[in-house]
Amino acid sequence: MLVVGIAGGSGSGKTSIVNKIIEKFPQDCVSVLSQDSYYKDNGSLTQEEKENFNFDHPSAIEFSLLNNHIQALKAGHTIQMPTYSYVTCARGEETIPVKPSSVLIVEGILIFTNQALCELLDLKVFVDTDADERLIRIIQRDVQQRGRGLDKSIRHYKHFVKPMHELFIEPTKRHADIIIPIGGENEKGIDILTTKIQHVIEKSMR
């Protein structure tokens, strides 16, 4: 199994790249784990605490569970990936079964901040997108998907997203084997990554 980590700032286009990769292969060839599913359950917080929760700090992620799931998949076992709601800050009752495959993609803003996780990755990709473009995407996502108004989204960006990006995420670029600028719009970068994955899949089928 080839384990590919795709990191980068919030709104950088990581999910778009993952989607473009998996649509090029049969469904059972590529599995995906999203870091966002592994946020610690904070459903017991007050509404004010939820609105001020720092999703961009490594301590918000249950890396031990994520790493255990990666190891289980590498060992050939199906895992149950959690589900998570940004609105309630809680995990859902349902889980998503993820089966082992030739290629596993692990995607998330903070995955390169955890040394144990980095050691499980065979290929590390950093998606590098300008801050202005990321801000626009973040605001659109906050308003449309996470129940935040415009003012709250901008305040959250200034207080959490921007400083955490500078402190934790941007420095992890040095761990990357491949850097893809401008996210999902970089077709050449995606093609290079897809070619590598194609080679692994073909090799596993021989």
C-alpha positions as YAML, in Angstrom:
chain: A
units: angstrom
residues:
- id: 1
  name: MET
  ca: [0.00, 0.00, 0.00]
- id: 2
  name: LEU
  ca: [1.25, 3.46, -0.95]
- id: 3
  name: VAL
  ca: [0.28, 6.01, 1.73]
- id: 4
  name: VAL
  ca: [0.10, 9.58, 0.40]
- id: 5
  name: GLY
  ca: [-0.29, 12.55, 2.73]
- id: 6
  name: ILE
  ca: [-1.78, 15.73, 1.29]
- id: 7
  name: ALA
  ca: [-1.44, 18.79, 3.54]
- id: 8
  name: GLY
  ca: [-1.68, 22.56, 3.15]
- id: 9
  name: GLY
  ca: [-3.51, 25.52, 4.58]
- id: 10
  name: SER
  ca: [-7.24, 25.72, 5.08]
- id: 11
  name: GLY
  ca: [-8.86, 26.53, 1.74]
- id: 12
  name: SER
  ca: [-5.76, 25.64, -0.26]
- id: 13
  name: GLY
  ca: [-7.55, 23.14, -2.51]
- id: 14
  name: LYS
  ca: [-6.54, 19.83, -0.91]
- id: 15
  name: THR
  ca: [-9.99, 18.27, -1.25]
- id: 16
  name: SER
  ca: [-10.23, 19.34, -4.89]
- id: 17
  name: ILE
  ca: [-6.94, 17.59, -5.62]
- id: 18
  name: VAL
  ca: [-8.05, 14.45, -3.80]
- id: 19
  name: ASN
  ca: [-11.33, 14.39, -5.73]
- id: 20
  name: LYS
  ca: [-9.55, 14.82, -9.06]
- id: 21
  name: ILE
  ca: [-7.21, 11.96, -8.21]
- id: 22
  name: ILE
  ca: [-9.81, 9.44, -7.07]
- id: 23
  name: GLU
  ca: [-12.10, 10.08, -10.03]
- id: 24
  name: LYS
  ca: [-9.33, 8.82, -12.34]
- id: 25
  name: PHE
  ca: [-9.21, 5.35, -10.77]
- id: 26
  name: PRO
  ca: [-11.62, 2.49, -10.04]
- id: 27
  name: GLN
  ca: [-13.40, 2.95, -6.70]
- id: 28
  name: ASP
  ca: [-11.62, 0.11, -4.93]
- id: 29
  name: CYS
  ca: [-8.08, 1.25, -5.87]
- id: 30
  name: VAL
  ca: [-7.81, 4.41, -3.73]
- id: 31
  name: SER
  ca: [-9.01, 4.89, -0.14]
- id: 32
  name: VAL
  ca: [-9.18, 8.28, 1.61]
- id: 33
  name: LEU
  ca: [-8.94, 9.29, 5.26]
- id: 34
  name: SER
  ca: [-9.80, 12.89, 6.11]
- id: 35
  name: GLN
  ca: [-8.16, 14.52, 9.12]
- id: 36
  name: ASP
  ca: [-11.41, 16.46, 9.62]
- id: 37
  name: SER
  ca: [-13.12, 13.24, 10.68]
- id: 38
  name: TYR
  ca: [-10.69, 12.85, 13.58]
- id: 39
  name: TYR
  ca: [-11.38, 16.04, 15.53]
- id: 40
  name: LYS
  ca: [-11.85, 15.26, 19.20]
- id: 41
  name: ASP
  ca: [-15.47, 15.15, 20.34]
- id: 42
  name: ASN
  ca: [-16.30, 18.49, 21.98]
- id: 43
  name: GLY
  ca: [-20.07, 18.29, 21.85]
- id: 44
  name: SER
  ca: [-20.30, 19.08, 25.56]
- id: 45
  name: LEU
  ca: [-18.90, 22.60, 25.10]
- id: 46
  name: THR
  ca: [-21.15, 25.62, 25.57]
- id: 47
  name: GLN
  ca: [-22.28, 27.46, 22.45]
- id: 48
  name: GLU
  ca: [-19.82, 30.28, 23.17]
- id: 49
  name: GLU
  ca: [-16.99, 27.78, 23.59]
- id: 50
  name: LYS
  ca: [-17.93, 26.08, 20.32]
- id: 51
  name: GLU
  ca: [-17.85, 29.40, 18.47]
- id: 52
  name: ASN
  ca: [-14.36, 30.03, 19.81]
- id: 53
  name: PHE
  ca: [-12.99, 26.53, 19.34]
- id: 54
  name: ASN
  ca: [-9.59, 26.40, 17.65]
- id: 55
  name: PHE
  ca: [-9.88, 23.86, 14.83]
- id: 56
  name: ASP
  ca: [-6.42, 24.79, 13.55]
- id: 57
  name: HIS
  ca: [-4.32, 23.64, 16.51]
- id: 58
  name: PRO
  ca: [-2.78, 20.14, 16.45]
- id: 59
  name: SER
  ca: [-4.22, 19.40, 19.91]
- id: 60
  name: ALA
  ca: [-7.71, 19.42, 18.37]
- id: 61
  name: ILE
  ca: [-6.98, 16.21, 16.44]
- id: 62
  name: GLU
  ca: [-7.08, 12.68, 17.85]
- id: 63
  name: PHE
  ca: [-3.90, 11.64, 16.05]
- id: 64
  name: SER
  ca: [-3.62, 8.39, 18.01]
- id: 65
  name: LEU
  ca: [-6.86, 7.10, 16.47]
- id: 66
  name: LEU
  ca: [-5.95, 8.37, 12.99]
- id: 67
  name: ASN
  ca: [-2.54, 6.69, 13.15]
- id: 68
  name: ASN
  ca: [-4.06, 3.44, 14.43]
- id: 69
  name: HIS
  ca: [-6.49, 3.45, 11.51]
- id: 70
  name: ILE
  ca: [-3.68, 3.99, 9.00]
- id: 71
  name: GLN
  ca: [-1.73, 1.09, 10.51]
- id: 72
  name: ALA
  ca: [-4.83, -1.13, 10.43]
- id: 73
  name: LEU
  ca: [-5.44, -0.35, 6.75]
- id: 74
  name: LYS
  ca: [-1.79, -1.10, 5.95]
- id: 75
  name: ALA
  ca: [-2.26, -4.44, 7.71]
- id: 76
  name: GLY
  ca: [-5.25, -5.21, 5.47]
- id: 77
  name: HIS
  ca: [-8.10, -4.44, 7.88]
- id: 78
  name: THR
  ca: [-11.23, -2.38, 7.23]
- id: 79
  name: ILE
  ca: [-11.64, 0.54, 9.63]
- id: 80
  name: GLN
  ca: [-14.61, 2.66, 10.73]
- id: 81
  name: MET
  ca: [-13.79, 6.32, 10.06]
- id: 82
  name: PRO
  ca: [-15.60, 8.72, 12.43]
- id: 83
  name: THR
  ca: [-17.91, 11.47, 11.23]
- id: 84
  name: TYR
  ca: [-17.75, 14.99, 12.65]
- id: 85
  name: SER
  ca: [-19.89, 18.14, 12.62]
- id: 86
  name: TYR
  ca: [-18.30, 21.59, 12.69]
- id: 87
  name: VAL
  ca: [-21.63, 23.03, 13.80]
- id: 88
  name: THR
  ca: [-22.02, 20.88, 16.92]
- id: 89
  name: CYS
  ca: [-18.27, 20.20, 17.46]
- id: 90
  name: ALA
  ca: [-19.29, 16.58, 18.06]
- id: 91
  name: ARG
  ca: [-18.78, 13.24, 16.41]
- id: 92
  name: GLY
  ca: [-21.75, 11.63, 14.78]
- id: 93
  name: GLU
  ca: [-23.16, 8.26, 15.77]
- id: 94
  name: GLU
  ca: [-22.52, 6.90, 12.28]
- id: 95
  name: THR
  ca: [-19.11, 5.86, 11.00]
- id: 96
  name: ILE
  ca: [-17.85, 5.34, 7.44]
- id: 97
  name: PRO
  ca: [-16.25, 2.00, 6.58]
- id: 98
  name: VAL
  ca: [-12.93, 2.38, 4.75]
- id: 99
  name: LYS
  ca: [-11.41, -0.69, 3.12]
- id: 100
  name: PRO
  ca: [-7.70, -1.27, 2.44]
- id: 101
  name: SER
  ca: [-6.60, -0.64, -1.14]
- id: 102
  name: SER
  ca: [-3.48, -0.18, -3.25]
- id: 103
  name: VAL
  ca: [-3.30, 3.52, -2.38]
- id: 104
  name: LEU
  ca: [-4.35, 5.36, 0.77]
- id: 105
  name: ILE
  ca: [-4.64, 9.17, 0.74]
- id: 106
  name: VAL
  ca: [-4.57, 10.96, 4.10]
- id: 107
  name: GLU
  ca: [-5.70, 14.58, 3.76]
- id: 108
  name: GLY
  ca: [-5.72, 17.48, 6.23]
- id: 109
  name: ILE
  ca: [-4.20, 20.78, 7.26]
- id: 110
  name: LEU
  ca: [-2.29, 19.42, 10.26]
- id: 111
  name: ILE
  ca: [-1.16, 15.95, 9.22]
- id: 112
  name: PHE
  ca: [2.51, 16.94, 8.84]
- id: 113
  name: THR
  ca: [2.61, 18.32, 12.40]
- id: 114
  name: ASN
  ca: [2.50, 14.82, 13.87]
- id: 115
  name: GLN
  ca: [5.80, 12.97, 13.65]
- id: 116
  name: ALA
  ca: [4.30, 9.51, 14.09]
- id: 117
  name: LEU
  ca: [1.88, 10.15, 11.23]
- id: 118
  name: CYS
  ca: [4.66, 11.50, 8.98]
- id: 119
  name: GLU
  ca: [6.56, 8.26, 9.50]
- id: 120
  name: LEU
  ca: [3.56, 6.33, 8.13]
- id: 121
  name: LEU
  ca: [3.52, 8.36, 4.90]
- id: 122
  name: ASP
  ca: [5.38, 7.17, 1.82]
- id: 123
  name: LEU
  ca: [4.80, 10.40, -0.11]
- id: 124
  name: LYS
  ca: [4.13, 13.84, 1.36]
- id: 125
  name: VAL
  ca: [2.42, 16.51, -0.76]
- id: 126
  name: PHE
  ca: [1.94, 20.14, 0.29]
- id: 127
  name: VAL
  ca: [-0.69, 22.24, -1.49]
- id: 128
  name: ASP
  ca: [0.55, 25.84, -1.56]
- id: 129
  name: THR
  ca: [-2.06, 28.51, -2.33]
- id: 130
  name: ASP
  ca: [-1.94, 32.30, -1.83]
- id: 131
  name: ALA
  ca: [-3.43, 33.56, 1.44]
- id: 132
  name: ASP
  ca: [-5.93, 35.84, -0.32]
- id: 133
  name: GLU
  ca: [-7.36, 32.98, -2.34]
- id: 134
  name: ARG
  ca: [-7.54, 30.75, 0.73]
- id: 135
  name: LEU
  ca: [-9.35, 33.47, 2.70]
- id: 136
  name: ILE
  ca: [-12.03, 33.79, 0.03]
- id: 137
  name: ARG
  ca: [-12.59, 30.03, 0.01]
- id: 138
  name: ILE
  ca: [-12.66, 29.86, 3.81]
- id: 139
  name: ILE
  ca: [-15.31, 32.57, 4.09]
- id: 140
  name: GLN
  ca: [-17.47, 30.93, 1.41]
- id: 141
  name: ARG
  ca: [-17.22, 27.56, 3.16]
- id: 142
  name: ASP
  ca: [-17.88, 29.00, 6.63]
- id: 143
  name: VAL
  ca: [-21.02, 30.80, 5.50]
- id: 144
  name: GLN
  ca: [-22.40, 28.03, 3.29]
- id: 145
  name: GLN
  ca: [-21.44, 24.89, 5.25]
- id: 146
  name: ARG
  ca: [-20.52, 25.76, 8.85]
- id: 147
  name: GLY
  ca: [-23.25, 28.14, 9.90]
- id: 148
  name: ARG
  ca: [-21.00, 31.17, 10.48]
- id: 149
  name: GLY
  ca: [-21.96, 34.69, 9.46]
- id: 150
  name: LEU
  ca: [-19.51, 36.87, 7.55]
- id: 151
  name: ASP
  ca: [-18.33, 38.79, 10.63]
- id: 152
  name: LYS
  ca: [-17.76, 35.61, 12.64]
- id: 153
  name: SER
  ca: [-15.90, 33.99, 9.76]
- id: 154
  name: ILE
  ca: [-13.52, 36.95, 9.39]
- id: 155
  name: ARG
  ca: [-12.97, 37.11, 13.15]
- id: 156
  name: HIS
  ca: [-12.28, 33.38, 13.29]
- id: 157
  name: TYR
  ca: [-9.77, 33.71, 10.46]
- id: 158
  name: LYS
  ca: [-7.92, 36.57, 12.17]
- id: 159
  name: HIS
  ca: [-7.86, 34.97, 15.62]
- id: 160
  name: PHE
  ca: [-7.30, 31.30, 14.73]
- id: 161
  name: VAL
  ca: [-6.78, 30.35, 11.09]
- id: 162
  name: LYS
  ca: [-4.11, 32.89, 10.10]
- id: 163
  name: PRO
  ca: [-1.90, 32.68, 13.23]
- id: 164
  name: MET
  ca: [-2.17, 28.87, 13.39]
- id: 165
  name: HIS
  ca: [-1.27, 28.61, 9.71]
- id: 166
  name: GLU
  ca: [1.86, 30.68, 10.27]
- id: 167
  name: LEU
  ca: [2.80, 28.79, 13.44]
- id: 168
  name: PHE
  ca: [1.99, 25.18, 12.58]
- id: 169
  name: ILE
  ca: [1.06, 24.62, 8.93]
- id: 170
  name: GLU
  ca: [3.35, 26.75, 6.77]
- id: 171
  name: PRO
  ca: [6.52, 25.40, 8.48]
- id: 172
  name: THR
  ca: [5.54, 21.82, 7.58]
- id: 173
  name: LYS
  ca: [6.10, 22.64, 3.91]
- id: 174
  name: ARG
  ca: [9.73, 21.65, 4.47]
- id: 175
  name: HIS
  ca: [8.61, 18.05, 5.08]
- id: 176
  name: ALA
  ca: [7.00, 17.78, 1.64]
- id: 177
  name: ASP
  ca: [8.35, 15.62, -1.16]
- id: 178
  name: ILE
  ca: [6.15, 17.46, -3.67]
- id: 179
  name: ILE
  ca: [4.71, 21.00, -3.52]
- id: 180
  name: ILE
  ca: [1.68, 21.77, -5.70]
- id: 181
  name: PRO
  ca: [0.97, 25.50, -6.12]
- id: 182
  name: ILE
  ca: [-2.56, 26.91, -6.66]
- id: 183
  name: GLY
  ca: [-4.34, 23.76, -5.53]
- id: 184
  name: GLY
  ca: [-6.87, 22.01, -7.73]
- id: 185
  name: GLU
  ca: [-6.17, 24.31, -10.68]
- id: 186
  name: ASN
  ca: [-2.65, 22.92, -11.11]
- id: 187
  name: GLU
  ca: [-3.39, 20.20, -13.64]
- id: 188
  name: LYS
  ca: [0.29, 19.44, -14.31]
- id: 189
  name: GLY
  ca: [1.01, 18.89, -10.62]
- id: 190
  name: ILE
  ca: [-2.05, 16.66, -10.28]
- id: 191
  name: ASP
  ca: [-0.98, 14.70, -13.37]
- id: 192
  name: ILE
  ca: [2.47, 14.04, -11.85]
- id: 193
  name: LEU
  ca: [0.89, 12.77, -8.64]
- id: 194
  name: THR
  ca: [-1.67, 10.71, -10.56]
- id: 195
  name: THR
  ca: [1.08, 9.09, -12.65]
- id: 196
  name: LYS
  ca: [2.88, 7.99, -9.47]
- id: 197
  name: ILE
  ca: [-0.33, 6.51, -8.08]
- id: 198
  name: GLN
  ca: [-1.08, 4.79, -11.40]
- id: 199
  name: HIS
  ca: [2.35, 3.15, -11.32]
- id: 200
  name: VAL
  ca: [1.71, 1.75, -7.83]
- id: 201
  name: ILE
  ca: [-1.73, 0.44, -8.77]
- id: 202
  name: GLU
  ca: [-0.42, -1.26, -11.92]
- id: 203
  name: LYS
  ca: [2.44, -2.82, -9.95]
- id: 204
  name: SER
  ca: [0.03, -4.20, -7.33]
- id: 205
  name: MET
  ca: [-2.04, -5.88, -10.05]
- id: 206
  name: ARG
  ca: [0.87, -7.80, -11.61]
...
